[in-house]
């Protein structure tokens, strides 16, 4: 199904759990591990989601045991082809590191220095992909959603935290670590005196415009804050500053904005207008000139972009295993 870049695709409806599934069916499994909740997903893609189980992200050991119980139940019914983990971070993505697959310096209490990838990979015993939750969502948009056919784009989640998954030439960016654009400093809107809520940086963009920041700023959850509340002007300005930085660094062809805060649909046009003012005509590119309504858009996969990101990572892990013998033979 072709998806308009400015319109979110309706979330796929999982098949009924009562529907009998053949034990011989080979499926992908994934876990989107978020700061508030985690989503376990079984299937092959957006048109074939066999099961979804949502769990609160609570105490570390209890949460991981619940995830393992779901995976054990699915493994008893099916043969898994591959497994993907899309996790909140920061995480260690360096394969040679002794802490590869760990959540590292997270502000989430009790989760610092937690082995995620290696522990769950041992549990399922199949090729396992591991990346940030936003990189996973971005890869899912590229494989199945609103970024199909694009090599350069970005997915931004604005919810419990703010994260950016940047895809450049078809691959997520990685250097000494994964990017953490949610913690950049931005130019503050005149009159904004809110100190910020990030425990590390105070008024970085996550500290200014995430869900917890909005509630700390106003005393009202973002979901209940009236659209005409003055705080939205500060939030939209800050988020547009983030977009400004992205346009001038990784230069995405399209930016997808997801997460709970973006359920306030009035924010899209506010951000577009703030970005237009901020760029001030400096960047000349067809993607901007054709209209920001086609450039800053909701995810094509809707609220399923995150969970499907875990399946995309599983599919990529399976593909790497398939390609490895071919590459090895080619070097002989």
C-alpha positions as MATLAB code, in Angstrom:
seq = 'XXXXXXXXXXXXXXXXXXXXXXXXXXXXXXXXXXXXXXXXXXXXXXXXXXXXXXXXXXXXXXXXXXXXXXXXXXXXXXXXXXXXXXXXXXXXXXXXXXXXXXXXXXXXXXXXXXXXXXXXXXXXXXXXXXXXXXXXXXXXXXXXXXXXXXXXXXXXXXXXXXXXXXXXXXXXXXXXXXXXXXXXXXXXXXXXXXXXXXXXXXXXXXXXXXXXXXXXXXXXXXXXXXXXXXXXXXXXXXXXXXXXXXXXXXXXXXXXXXXXXXXXXXXXXXXXXXXXXXXXXXXXXXXXXXXXXXXXXXXXXXXXXXXXXXXXXXXXXXXXXXXXXXXXXXXX';
ca = [
       0.000    0.000    0.000;
       1.420    3.381   -1.023;
       1.494    5.900    1.824;
       1.336    9.659    1.344;
       4.350   11.307    3.045;
       2.039   13.654    4.915;
      -0.360   11.065    6.225;
       0.244    8.414    8.865;
      -0.457    4.859    7.836;
      -3.117    3.176   10.006;
      -1.421    0.812   12.469;
      -1.605   -2.811   11.280;
      -4.118   -4.915   13.151;
      -2.465   -7.951   14.738;
      -3.981  -11.291   13.887;
      -6.169  -12.681   16.611;
      -4.289  -14.614   19.276;
      -7.013  -17.221   18.988;
      -6.063  -17.837   15.369;
      -4.113  -21.123   15.113;
      -0.542  -20.658   13.947;
       1.445  -23.460   12.375;
       4.394  -24.579   14.557;
       6.483  -24.746   11.364;
       5.948  -21.051   10.575;
       9.290  -19.219   10.633;
       8.861  -15.720   11.996;
      10.788  -12.692   13.150;
      10.557  -11.553   16.749;
      11.455   -8.226   18.252;
      11.400   -6.094   21.360;
      11.055   -2.331   21.402;
      12.387   -1.412   24.832;
      11.259    2.075   25.770;
      11.659    4.137   28.890;
       7.980    3.784   29.813;
       6.874    0.576   28.120;
       8.277   -2.253   26.054;
       6.553   -3.928   23.121;
       7.206   -7.531   22.134;
       6.231   -8.232   18.525;
       6.017  -11.392   16.399;
       5.543  -11.485   12.630;
       7.285  -10.650    9.377;
       6.264   -7.033    8.747;
       3.435   -4.486    8.946;
       1.012   -6.670    6.986;
       1.810   -9.793    9.007;
       1.886   -9.002   12.725;
       0.976  -12.228   14.512;
       1.159  -11.088   18.112;
       1.962   -8.025   20.203;
       2.455   -7.905   23.950;
       2.983   -4.638   25.819;
       4.694   -4.531   29.199;
       5.525   -1.621   31.502;
       9.230   -0.828   31.737;
       9.582   -1.159   35.473;
      12.321   -2.593   37.668;
      15.118   -3.954   35.494;
      15.179   -7.645   36.423;
      11.416   -7.986   36.574;
      11.006   -6.348   33.164;
      13.643   -8.548   31.507;
      12.131  -11.696   32.997;
       8.716  -10.744   31.622;
      10.236  -10.211   28.170;
      11.998  -13.572   28.385;
       8.731  -15.273   29.347;
       7.033  -13.879   26.229;
       9.928  -14.977   24.015;
       9.982  -18.452   25.587;
       6.267  -18.864   24.884;
       6.675  -17.810   21.256;
       9.694  -20.077   20.778;
       7.644  -23.021   22.040;
       5.105  -22.386   19.252;
       7.295  -21.255   16.353;
      10.695  -21.407   14.768;
      12.213  -17.954   14.945;
      14.324  -16.809   11.983;
      15.895  -13.817   13.704;
      15.405  -11.408   16.572;
      15.709   -7.632   16.901;
      16.067   -5.307   19.879;
      15.359   -1.575   19.553;
      16.322   -0.055   22.881;
      16.311    3.256   24.706;
      19.787    4.411   25.526;
      22.473    5.405   25.549;
      23.608    1.933   24.449;
      26.960    0.405   23.496;
      26.986   -0.516   19.786;
      30.703   -1.247   19.416;
      30.988   -4.957   18.516;
      34.515   -5.263   19.956;
      33.512   -3.738   23.307;
      33.193   -5.887   26.426;
      29.927   -4.075   27.117;
      28.484   -4.403   23.598;
      24.705   -4.593   23.840;
      24.510   -2.792   27.178;
      22.420    0.186   28.179;
      25.095    2.513   29.553;
      24.639    5.949   31.158;
      20.848    6.186   31.059;
      19.067    8.558   33.443;
      16.407    5.854   33.978;
      16.826    4.650   37.585;
      18.152    1.111   37.953;
      18.965    0.555   34.279;
      22.513    1.873   34.047;
      25.073   -0.720   32.838;
      22.437   -3.318   31.900;
      23.178   -6.172   29.495;
      20.282   -6.277   27.055;
      21.432   -7.643   23.718;
      23.750  -10.449   24.809;
      21.348  -11.707   27.448;
      18.301  -11.849   25.169;
      20.348  -13.154   22.207;
      21.451  -16.122   24.299;
      17.829  -16.710   25.207;
      16.516  -16.925   21.644;
      19.584  -18.449   19.983;
      19.042  -16.868   16.546;
      20.735  -14.003   14.663;
      20.078  -10.847   16.680;
      20.078   -7.207   15.633;
      20.549   -4.445   18.196;
      20.253   -0.683   17.811;
      18.613    2.361   19.345;
      14.839    2.542   19.365;
      14.874    5.563   17.039;
      17.302    3.973   14.580;
      15.035    0.922   14.505;
      11.962    3.051   13.810;
      13.835    4.903   11.066;
      14.882    1.640    9.422;
      11.275    0.424    9.554;
      10.118    3.618    7.840;
      12.705    3.015    5.139;
      11.760   -0.638    4.657;
       7.956   -0.429    4.882;
       6.796    3.130    5.566;
       6.961    6.722    4.425;
      10.688    6.657    3.611;
      10.563    3.864    1.008;
      12.778    4.897   -1.880;
      14.743    7.455    0.182;
      18.417    7.031    1.094;
      18.633    9.986    3.477;
      15.976   10.718    6.097;
      15.434   10.930    9.839;
      12.975    9.733   12.451;
      12.522   11.802   15.614;
      10.642   10.547   18.638;
       9.351   13.124   21.113;
       7.925   11.452   24.176;
       9.464   10.355   27.475;
      12.721   11.528   25.902;
      13.778   12.911   22.543;
      15.785   10.771   20.156;
      16.807   11.005   16.517;
      17.455    8.150   14.129;
      19.417    9.518   11.170;
      19.754    7.423    8.012;
      22.443    8.543    5.574;
      22.943    6.638    2.321;
      20.696    3.893    3.625;
      22.525    3.298    6.910;
      22.171    4.611   10.440;
      24.975    6.890   11.595;
      27.545    5.407   13.959;
      31.002    6.613   14.966;
      32.534    6.339   18.431;
      28.932    5.900   19.556;
      25.432    6.392   18.236;
      24.206    9.951   17.884;
      22.321   11.654   20.726;
      20.716   14.672   19.072;
      18.048   14.804   21.761;
      20.683   16.279   24.069;
      21.999   19.093   21.904;
      21.822   22.686   23.117;
      19.480   24.892   21.107;
      18.901   28.621   20.772;
      16.231   29.527   23.321;
      13.156   31.497   22.319;
      13.130   34.980   23.741;
      11.352   35.009   27.091;
      11.817   31.297   27.807;
      13.158   31.115   31.352;
      12.376   27.457   32.082;
      15.544   25.878   33.531;
      14.981   22.558   31.763;
      14.458   19.085   33.198;
      17.327   16.989   31.854;
      19.350   15.621   34.816;
      22.540   15.827   32.725;
      22.203   19.067   30.755;
      19.230   21.009   32.094;
      18.019   22.893   29.029;
      19.076   20.600   26.166;
      16.203   19.959   23.755;
      15.082   16.874   25.707;
      15.078   18.996   28.850;
      12.935   21.619   27.108;
      10.448   19.758   24.910;
      10.057   16.105   25.959;
       6.858   14.957   27.653;
       8.320   15.149   31.185;
       9.814   18.579   30.374;
       6.457   19.921   29.233;
       4.819   18.671   32.432;
       7.639   20.096   34.572;
       7.288   23.421   32.766;
       3.486   23.708   33.056;
       2.357   21.283   35.749;
       0.103   19.671   33.126;
       0.792   16.497   31.085;
       1.353   17.234   27.388;
      -1.694   15.134   26.487;
      -3.929   17.462   28.517;
      -2.262   20.784   27.753;
      -4.638   23.031   25.733;
      -3.516   23.764   22.177;
      -3.570   27.511   22.886;
      -1.311   27.257   25.954;
       1.686   29.595   25.673;
       4.124   26.773   26.485;
       3.584   25.231   23.036;
       5.305   28.262   21.470;
       8.481   27.447   23.414;
       8.210   23.720   22.612;
       7.684   24.302   18.878;
      10.553   26.785   18.747;
      12.927   24.361   20.467;
      11.949   21.446   18.231;
      12.384   23.627   15.133;
      15.896   24.428   16.346;
      16.566   20.691   16.443;
      15.256   20.391   12.855;
      17.466   23.360   11.861;
      20.537   21.519   13.156;
      19.542   18.342   11.311;
      18.999   20.164    8.013;
      22.471   21.708    8.253;
      24.291   18.515    9.327;
      22.903   15.225    7.941;
      20.629   17.020    5.409;
      17.714   14.531    5.431;
      15.283   14.430    2.519;
      12.389   13.990    4.945;
      11.925   14.141    8.723;
       9.349   11.977   10.494;
       8.107   13.148   13.902;
       6.646   10.489   16.186;
       6.188    9.859   19.889;
       3.501   10.751   22.394;
       4.023   14.524   22.342;
       3.419   14.597   18.582;
      -0.082   13.233   19.160;
      -0.771   16.969   19.574;
      -1.175   17.371   15.811;
      -1.202   21.185   15.972;
       2.533   20.977   16.690;
       3.419   19.943   13.137;
       2.488   23.240   11.517;
       3.949   25.247   14.407;
       7.294   23.464   13.965;
       7.225   23.912   10.179;
       6.660   27.649   10.492;
       9.358   28.028   13.157;
      11.806   26.081   10.978;
      11.013   28.257    7.968;
      11.738   31.382    9.999;
      14.906   29.893   11.432;
      16.424   28.744    8.122;
      15.461   32.098    6.587;
      15.880   30.851    3.015;
      19.514   29.833    3.499;
      19.196   26.217    2.313;
      18.108   25.875   -1.317;
      16.809   22.340   -1.888;
      13.769   20.942   -3.724;
      12.696   19.052   -0.592;
      12.290   22.376    1.228;
      11.034   24.409   -1.696;
       8.153   22.019   -2.448;
       6.712   22.794    0.961;
       7.522   21.857    4.544;
       4.238   19.935    4.791;
       5.978   17.262    2.689;
       9.258   17.552    4.590;
       8.187   17.363    8.251;
       5.582   14.616    8.460;
       4.087   11.964   10.749;
       5.519    8.438   10.481;
       4.075    6.442    7.598;
       3.775    3.465    9.972;
       2.000    5.519   12.625;
       2.417    4.325   16.193;
       3.739    0.981   14.915;
       7.015    2.490   13.655;
       8.763    1.670   16.942;
       7.712   -1.975   17.329;
       8.220   -2.615   13.609;
      11.700   -1.154   14.044;
      12.573   -4.211   16.127;
      11.380   -6.465   13.282;
      13.425   -4.440   10.786;
      16.524   -5.007   12.930;
      15.727   -8.736   13.020;
      15.389   -8.837    9.229;
      18.724   -7.022    8.827;
      20.420   -9.460   11.237;
      19.137  -12.398    9.214;
      20.362  -10.799    5.999;
      23.855  -10.282    7.431;
      24.083  -13.993    8.244;
      22.973  -14.920    4.734;
      25.504  -12.560    3.138;
      28.446  -13.559    5.352;
      29.280  -16.891    3.576;
      28.977  -15.153    0.188;
      31.395  -12.412    1.238;
      33.780  -15.001    2.692;
      33.776  -17.041   -0.508;
      34.431  -13.925   -2.575;
      37.660  -13.191   -0.693;
      39.154  -16.648   -1.184;
];
